């Protein structure tokens, strides 16, 4: 078709198809634009749905990761900061102490060792919380294997009322065994010394045995043990030599 025919709709050679062709082109263009716009809208909606799904998932995971039990709090990290945080939580809500104490007595690593540290701190400020549980500590003491559990347990016993009867006899036996053992940690041995010295005040016959045990270990022990051991020997000999 020549240019005149193309631009003159009244030209005798212009057919109906020629007349509607520009309309078809415009309609097709409009359809393409509309389809493109709808595709953009659908894409935007998909993005919004995806963002909403991701946000929902993040919130759910955050909620699931929040500590919900004493064990969860204890396992956050092994640090003095976390230990103090759990201790503060228990002191604010004393009802949690029983759950904490059960975690300590389970004798499971690392939860029980961390629980023992918190129990030690809490009962140092509130000793009345510990008294009803002393027989449980004495019962578990021979079963503990980790130095931390032994150390905190002995530290708590060292500042608590002494048991009597068979329980006192078992405590004496454990303390002498750990004091004389080359494998036990120095901190545990020092608390054993303190406990045995306290017991010797009501069982004077133990003074000589305690002094002999300390002297036996002195050549093989650390400077910290020797320092505390010498001070303990001075007290023992002072009492043994007094009229």
C-alpha positions in Angstrom: 0.0 0.0 0.0 1.3 3.5 -0.9 1.7 6.2 1.7 -1.5 8.0 0.6 -3.5 4.8 1.0 -1.9 4.2 4.4 -2.9 7.6 5.8 -6.2 8.2 4.0 -9.0 5.9 5.2 -11.3 7.2 2.4 -8.9 6.1 -0.4 -10.8 3.8 -2.8 -8.3 1.0 -2.4 -8.5 1.0 1.4 -10.3 -2.2 2.6 -12.2 -2.9 5.9 -9.2 -4.9 7.1 -7.0 -2.0 6.4 -9.2 0.3 8.4 -9.4 -2.0 11.5 -5.7 -3.0 11.4 -4.6 0.2 13.4 -7.3 -0.6 15.9 -6.0 -4.2 16.3 -2.5 -2.8 16.7 -3.6 -0.4 19.4 -5.7 -3.1 21.1 -2.8 -5.5 21.1 -0.5 -2.8 22.5 -3.1 -2.1 25.2 -3.4 -5.8 26.1 0.3 -6.2 26.3 0.6 -3.1 28.6 -2.3 -4.3 30.7 -0.8 -7.8 30.9 2.5 -6.4 31.9 0.9 -4.2 34.5 -1.0 -7.2 35.9 2.3 -9.3 35.9 4.0 -6.5 37.8 1.1 -6.4 40.3 1.3 -10.2 40.7 5.0 -10.1 41.2 4.6 -7.4 43.8 2.0 -9.4 45.6 4.3 -12.5 45.5 7.1 -10.4 47.0 4.8 -9.1 49.8 3.7 -12.7 50.5 7.3 -13.9 50.6 8.3 -11.1 52.9 5.4 -11.9 55.2 6.3 -15.6 55.2 9.9 -14.8 56.0 8.9 -12.4 58.8 6.5 -15.0 60.3 9.2 -17.7 60.1 11.7 -15.4 61.8 9.3 -14.6 64.6 8.5 -18.3 65.1 12.1 -19.3 65.2 12.8 -16.4 67.6 10.0 -17.6 69.9 11.2 -21.2 69.7 14.8 -20.2 70.6 13.8 -18.3 73.7 14.8 -20.0 77.0 11.8 -21.6 78.6 13.3 -23.8 81.4 16.2 -23.6 83.8 18.2 -26.0 81.6 17.8 -23.6 78.7 19.1 -20.7 80.7 22.0 -22.7 82.0 23.0 -23.8 78.5 23.1 -20.3 77.0 26.8 -20.0 77.9 29.3 -21.0 80.5 30.3 -17.7 82.0 30.1 -15.8 85.3 27.7 -13.3 83.6 25.2 -16.0 82.7 25.6 -17.7 86.1 24.8 -14.4 87.8 21.8 -13.9 85.5 20.3 -17.3 86.3 21.0 -16.8 90.0 19.2 -13.4 89.9 16.3 -15.1 88.1 16.0 -17.8 90.8 16.3 -15.2 93.7 13.5 -13.2 92.1 11.4 -16.3 91.7 12.3 -18.7 94.5 9.8 -21.3 93.1 12.4 -22.0 90.5 14.9 -23.2 93.1 13.5 -26.8 93.1 13.9 -27.1 89.4 17.4 -25.7 89.6 18.3 -28.1 92.4 17.0 -31.1 90.4 19.2 -30.1 87.5 22.2 -30.0 89.9 21.4 -33.5 91.3 20.9 -35.1 87.9 24.7 -35.4 87.6 24.7 -34.6 83.9 27.3 -32.6 82.0 27.3 -29.7 81.6 23.9 -28.8 83.0 24.5 -30.2 86.5 27.9 -28.5 86.9 26.4 -25.1 85.9 23.4 -25.6 88.1 25.7 -26.4 91.0 27.4 -23.1 90.6 24.1 -21.2 90.6 22.9 -23.2 93.6 26.1 -22.3 95.4 25.6 -18.6 94.7 21.9 -18.5 95.6 22.3 -20.4 98.8 25.2 -18.3 99.9 22.7 -15.4 100.1 19.7 -17.5 101.1 21.1 -20.4 103.2 17.6 -21.4 104.3 17.0 -22.8 100.8 19.8 -25.3 101.2 19.1 -26.8 104.6 16.2 -29.1 103.5 18.4 -30.5 100.8 21.7 -31.3 102.6 21.0 -35.0 102.9 20.5 -35.1 99.1 23.9 -33.5 98.6 25.6 -35.9 101.0 23.9 -38.8 99.2 25.1 -37.6 95.7 28.6 -36.6 96.8 30.4 -39.9 96.2 28.7 -40.1 92.7 30.0 -36.8 91.4 32.9 -37.1 89.1 33.4 -33.6 87.7 35.7 -31.3 89.8 33.2 -28.5 89.5 30.4 -30.5 91.0 32.7 -31.7 93.9 34.0 -28.2 94.5 30.6 -26.5 94.7 29.1 -29.3 96.7 31.9 -29.2 99.3 31.8 -25.4 99.5 28.1 -25.5 100.3 28.6 -28.3 102.9 31.5 -26.3 104.5 29.2 -23.4 105.4 26.2 -25.6 106.4 25.3 -27.3 109.6 27.2 -30.6 109.9 25.2 -33.9 109.6 25.2 -36.5 112.3 25.2 -40.3 112.6 25.9 -42.3 109.5 25.9 -39.3 107.3 28.7 -37.7 109.3 30.7 -40.8 109.1 30.3 -41.0 105.3 31.3 -37.3 105.0 34.5 -37.9 107.0 35.4 -40.9 104.8 34.9 -39.0 101.5 36.8 -36.0 102.8 39.9 -38.0 103.8 39.8 -40.0 100.6 39.7 -36.9 98.4 42.3 -35.1 100.6 44.8 -38.0 100.2 44.1 -38.6 96.5 46.7 -37.3 94.0 44.0 -37.0 91.4 41.6 -34.6 93.1 41.6 -30.9 92.4 43.2 -28.6 94.9 40.0 -26.6 95.5 38.2 -29.8 96.5 41.0 -30.8 98.9 41.0 -27.4 100.6 37.2 -27.7 101.3 37.8 -31.2 102.6 40.4 -29.7 105.0 37.9 -27.1 106.2 35.2 -29.7 106.7 37.4 -32.1 108.6 38.7 -29.3 110.8 35.1 -28.3 111.7 34.3 -32.0 112.4 37.4 -32.3 114.5 36.0 -29.7 116.9 33.3 -32.2 117.8 35.4 -35.3 117.1 38.9 -34.4 118.6 40.4 -37.7 117.7 40.4 -36.6 114.1 42.9 -33.8 114.7 46.0 -36.0 114.6 44.7 -37.9 111.5 44.0 -34.7 109.7 47.4 -33.2 110.6 49.1 -36.4 109.4 47.1 -36.4 106.1 48.0 -32.8 105.3 51.7 -33.4 106.0 51.7 -36.5 103.9 50.4 -34.6 100.9 52.4 -31.4 101.3 55.6 -32.4 99.3 53.5 -33.4 96.3 51.0 -30.5 96.2 50.7 -27.1 94.7 51.7 -23.8 96.3 48.1 -23.0 97.0 47.6 -26.3 98.9 50.8 -25.8 100.8 49.8 -22.3 101.9 46.4 -23.4 103.1 47.8 -26.7 104.5 50.4 -24.9 106.6 47.8 -22.5 108.1 45.6 -25.5 108.9 48.5 -27.4 110.5 49.3 -24.3 112.7 45.7 -24.3 114.0 45.7 -28.0 114.5 49.0 -28.1 116.4 47.9 -25.1 118.5 44.8 -27.0 119.6 46.6 -30.3 120.0 49.3 -28.7 122.2 46.9 -26.6 124.3 46.3 -28.0 127.8 
